[in-house]
Amino acid sequence: YIMTKKTIAHATADVGLIFTAYNLRRIFNILDKNTLKAYLKGFGLYFWALKSYFKGFREPLIILKLKYKFAAVA
């Protein structure tokens, strides 16, 4: 089925989805449900902490972007 794709980009996307599904299935078979939940919860907390840490860096950039966007329109 992948051979029938018109471009290599479409075939690459399909192969990526196939490998993702395969790896997720392996994870579900290897890890216990509760272990996987605990890992994902810790992983989510880690990224939440990173997001709140970098929020202070991002806000000034958004203000500058809006400032220059309106300056270009005027």
C-alpha positions in Angstrom: 0.0 0.0 0.0 2.9 2.4 0.7 4.3 1.8 -2.8 1.1 3.4 -4.3 1.8 6.8 -2.6 2.4 9.6 -5.1 5.4 11.2 -3.3 8.0 10.2 -0.9 6.7 12.6 1.7 3.4 10.8 1.8 5.1 7.4 2.1 7.4 8.8 4.8 4.4 10.0 6.8 2.8 6.5 6.5 5.9 4.7 7.6 6.3 7.1 10.6 2.7 6.3 11.6 3.3 2.6 11.2 6.5 2.7 13.4 4.7 4.8 16.0 1.8 2.4 16.2 4.3 -0.5 16.5 6.3 1.1 19.3 3.1 2.0 21.2 1.9 -1.5 21.0 5.3 -2.8 22.3 5.1 -0.3 25.2 1.6 -1.5 26.1 2.7 -5.1 26.0 5.9 -4.6 28.0 4.7 -2.2 30.8 2.0 -2.7 33.3 -1.0 -0.3 33.0 -0.4 1.3 36.4 3.4 1.7 35.7 2.7 3.4 32.4 0.2 5.7 34.0 2.7 6.7 36.7 5.4 7.3 34.1 3.2 9.5 31.9 2.0 11.5 35.0 5.6 12.2 36.0 6.5 13.0 32.4 3.5 15.5 32.2 4.5 17.1 35.4 8.1 17.5 34.1 6.9 19.3 31.0 4.4 21.4 33.0 7.3 22.6 35.1 9.4 23.4 32.0 6.5 25.3 30.5 6.0 27.4 33.6 9.8 28.1 33.8 10.0 29.3 30.2 6.8 31.3 30.3 8.8 34.3 31.7 11.1 34.2 28.6 8.2 33.8 26.1 6.0 36.7 27.1 8.4 39.6 26.2 8.9 38.0 22.8 5.2 37.9 22.2 4.9 41.6 23.1 7.8 42.6 20.8 6.2 40.5 18.0 2.9 42.3 18.4 4.6 45.7 18.6 6.4 45.2 15.3 3.4 43.6 13.6 1.2 46.7 14.3 4.1 49.0 13.4 4.4 47.3 10.0 0.7 47.8 9.3 0.7 51.5 10.2 
